[in-house]
Amino acid sequence: MDDIKWLFFDIGSTLVDESLVYEYIFGGIADASGKSTEYIYDKAMEFYRQNKKGDKEVAAMLGVKAPAWDTKRERLYPDAEEVLINLHEKYKIGVIANQMYGTEERLEAFGIRRFIDVVVASAEEGVEKPPVSAENALVYRDLFEMGMAFVDVETMPRWPEGDAWMEKQSVADRQPEILEGKVKLPTGELTLRQLQGILKLLDVDITFID
């Protein structure tokens, strides 16, 4: 990893444990619908496997309103701070995540903002990470070591076959969509188009940890 300068992390289920929030939401849907929590969980997982927002979908299916996301129930994973401290000694750290307003403040409250050089949150930037599907999922060298949240292990090719698989994908499928929005840095702002242009000029390898 000597050539890697930046590491980018997701937040939910990567740095921050959101399990208590989902328990609260699923419990609220269960209470409102008269269904069991186990039923709500199973149905929500079915929707999540389709790259849909499971809690919203199951609530709509049952004709009830899902409880709002409660950030007070979020918890930092026990080892997250130590991992960031160690990595920040060698790499620049960034966060790119689908998050509501106040992301930086929550990272401050968790005590880890000082180890993160760039924070890009969907609500603040007006963008959203595209859902992962079999058509646009990328193969990472560390994919199977880290585990996968969105793709089927059995159907995805394993490395080194991943190289050949990637080459078969069209250029359009592999290139990320250029979205509008800005990245806020300590010394100013960049549009996403400007940031992409800069990254194309830099001879660096950037790894995103999701």
C-alpha positions as CSV (number, residue, x, y, z in Angstrom):
1,M,0.0,0.0,0.0
2,D,3.0,2.3,-0.4
3,D,1.4,4.1,-3.4
4,I,-1.9,4.8,-1.6
5,K,-2.2,8.3,-0.2
6,W,-5.9,8.5,0.7
7,L,-8.4,6.1,2.4
8,F,-12.1,6.8,2.2
9,F,-14.6,5.3,4.6
10,D,-18.3,5.0,4.7
11,I,-19.9,5.9,8.1
12,G,-22.9,3.6,8.8
13,S,-22.0,0.0,9.6
14,T,-18.4,0.9,9.0
15,L,-17.3,3.5,11.6
16,V,-20.7,3.8,13.3
17,D,-22.9,1.0,14.7
18,E,-26.5,1.8,13.6
19,S,-28.0,-1.5,14.9
20,L,-29.9,0.3,17.8
21,V,-31.4,2.8,15.3
22,Y,-32.7,0.0,13.1
23,E,-34.1,-1.9,16.2
24,Y,-36.0,1.2,17.1
25,I,-37.3,1.7,13.6
26,F,-38.3,-1.9,13.1
27,G,-39.9,-2.0,16.5
28,G,-41.9,1.2,15.7
29,I,-43.1,-0.3,12.4
30,A,-44.1,-3.5,14.2
31,D,-46.0,-1.7,16.9
32,A,-47.9,0.4,14.3
33,S,-48.7,-2.5,12.0
34,G,-49.4,-5.2,14.6
35,K,-46.8,-7.4,13.0
36,S,-43.9,-9.0,14.9
37,T,-40.5,-7.4,14.9
38,E,-39.1,-10.6,13.3
39,Y,-41.6,-10.3,10.4
40,I,-40.6,-6.6,9.9
41,Y,-36.9,-7.4,9.9
42,D,-37.3,-10.3,7.4
43,K,-39.3,-8.2,5.0
44,A,-37.0,-5.3,5.3
45,M,-34.0,-7.5,4.5
46,E,-35.8,-8.7,1.4
47,F,-36.0,-5.1,0.2
48,Y,-32.4,-4.3,1.2
49,R,-31.3,-7.2,-0.9
50,Q,-33.0,-5.5,-3.9
51,N,-31.0,-2.3,-3.1
52,K,-34.1,-0.6,-1.8
53,K,-34.6,1.2,1.6
54,G,-36.0,-1.7,3.5
55,D,-37.5,0.2,6.4
56,K,-39.3,2.7,4.1
57,E,-40.5,0.0,1.8
58,V,-41.9,-2.3,4.4
59,A,-43.6,0.6,6.2
60,A,-45.2,1.6,2.9
61,M,-46.2,-2.0,2.2
62,L,-48.0,-2.1,5.5
63,G,-49.5,1.3,5.3
64,V,-47.8,2.7,8.3
65,K,-45.2,5.5,8.9
66,A,-41.7,4.4,9.8
67,P,-40.1,6.3,12.8
68,A,-37.6,8.9,12.0
69,W,-33.9,8.2,12.1
70,D,-32.7,8.8,15.6
71,T,-29.0,9.7,15.6
72,K,-28.8,9.6,19.4
73,R,-29.0,5.8,19.1
74,E,-25.9,5.6,16.9
75,R,-22.7,4.3,18.6
76,L,-19.1,4.4,17.5
77,Y,-17.7,0.9,17.0
78,P,-15.2,0.2,19.8
79,D,-12.1,-0.1,17.6
80,A,-13.0,2.7,15.1
81,E,-11.0,5.4,16.9
82,E,-7.9,3.3,17.3
83,V,-8.1,2.2,13.6
84,L,-8.4,5.9,12.4
85,I,-5.5,7.0,14.7
86,N,-3.2,4.4,13.3
87,L,-4.2,4.9,9.7
88,H,-4.0,8.7,10.0
89,E,-0.3,8.5,10.8
90,K,0.3,7.3,7.3
91,Y,-2.7,8.2,5.1
92,K,-5.1,11.0,4.5
93,I,-8.5,10.0,5.7
94,G,-11.8,10.9,4.0
95,V,-15.5,10.0,4.6
96,I,-18.0,9.7,1.8
97,A,-21.5,8.7,2.9
98,N,-25.2,9.0,2.5
99,Q,-26.0,10.9,5.7
100,M,-28.4,13.5,7.0
101,Y,-27.4,17.0,8.0
102,G,-25.0,17.4,10.8
103,T,-22.5,14.7,9.9
104,E,-19.4,16.6,10.9
105,E,-21.0,17.6,14.2
106,R,-21.8,13.9,14.9
107,L,-18.2,12.9,14.0
108,E,-17.0,15.6,16.4
109,A,-19.2,14.2,19.1
110,F,-17.8,10.7,18.6
111,G,-14.3,12.2,18.9
112,I,-13.0,11.1,15.5
113,R,-13.4,14.2,13.3
114,R,-9.8,15.3,14.0
115,F,-8.6,12.1,12.2
116,I,-10.6,12.8,9.1
117,D,-9.3,15.2,6.5
118,V,-12.4,15.4,4.2
119,V,-16.0,14.8,4.9
120,V,-18.5,14.5,2.0
121,A,-22.1,13.8,3.2
122,S,-25.0,13.4,0.8
123,A,-27.3,15.8,2.6
124,E,-24.8,18.7,2.7
125,E,-23.6,18.1,-0.8
126,G,-26.9,17.5,-2.4
127,V,-25.8,14.1,-3.9
128,E,-26.2,10.5,-3.1
129,K,-24.1,7.4,-3.7
130,P,-25.7,5.2,-6.4
131,P,-27.1,1.9,-5.3
132,V,-24.8,-1.1,-6.0
133,S,-26.2,-3.7,-8.4
134,A,-24.9,-6.7,-10.3
135,E,-24.5,-4.3,-13.3
136,N,-22.4,-1.6,-11.7
137,A,-20.7,-3.4,-8.8
138,L,-16.9,-3.1,-8.9
139,V,-14.5,-5.8,-7.9
140,Y,-12.0,-4.8,-5.2
141,R,-8.8,-6.7,-4.4
142,D,-9.9,-6.8,-0.8
143,L,-13.6,-7.6,-1.5
144,F,-13.8,-11.0,0.0
145,E,-11.4,-10.4,2.9
146,M,-13.6,-7.5,4.1
147,G,-16.9,-9.0,3.3
148,M,-19.7,-7.5,1.2
149,A,-22.9,-5.8,2.1
150,F,-24.6,-5.4,-1.3
151,V,-23.5,-8.1,-3.7
152,D,-23.8,-11.9,-3.7
153,V,-20.5,-13.6,-2.9
154,E,-21.5,-16.6,-4.9
155,T,-22.1,-14.7,-8.2
156,M,-19.2,-12.3,-8.0
157,P,-15.9,-13.4,-9.6
158,R,-13.0,-13.8,-7.3
159,W,-9.6,-12.2,-7.8
160,P,-7.6,-12.5,-10.2
161,E,-10.6,-13.4,-12.4
162,G,-11.9,-10.0,-11.3
163,D,-9.5,-8.2,-13.7
164,A,-10.9,-10.1,-16.7
165,W,-14.5,-9.5,-15.5
166,M,-13.9,-5.8,-15.1
167,E,-12.5,-5.5,-18.7
168,K,-15.7,-7.0,-20.1
169,Q,-17.7,-4.2,-18.6
170,S,-18.5,-1.2,-20.7
171,V,-16.7,2.1,-20.1
172,A,-20.0,3.7,-19.3
173,D,-20.8,1.1,-16.7
174,R,-17.4,1.5,-15.0
175,Q,-17.2,5.3,-15.0
176,P,-19.0,7.0,-12.0
177,E,-21.7,9.4,-12.8
178,I,-20.7,13.0,-12.5
179,L,-23.1,14.7,-10.1
180,E,-23.6,18.2,-9.1
181,G,-22.5,19.3,-5.7
182,K,-19.5,20.6,-3.8
183,V,-16.8,19.2,-1.6
184,K,-16.0,21.4,1.4
185,L,-12.4,21.6,2.4
186,P,-10.7,23.6,5.2
187,T,-9.3,26.1,2.6
188,G,-12.2,26.3,0.2
189,E,-14.7,24.4,-2.0
190,L,-14.5,22.2,-5.1
191,T,-17.2,21.1,-7.4
192,L,-17.4,17.3,-8.0
193,R,-16.4,18.0,-11.6
194,Q,-13.3,19.9,-10.4
195,L,-12.4,17.2,-7.9
196,Q,-12.7,14.5,-10.5
197,G,-10.4,16.5,-12.8
198,I,-7.8,16.9,-10.1
199,L,-7.8,13.2,-9.2
200,K,-7.3,12.3,-12.9
201,L,-4.1,14.3,-12.9
202,L,-2.7,12.9,-9.7
203,D,-0.6,9.8,-9.8
204,V,-2.1,8.2,-6.7
205,D,-4.3,5.3,-5.8
206,I,-7.3,6.1,-3.6
207,T,-9.0,3.3,-1.7
208,F,-12.6,3.7,-0.4
209,I,-13.5,1.5,2.6
210,D,-17.2,0.8,2.8
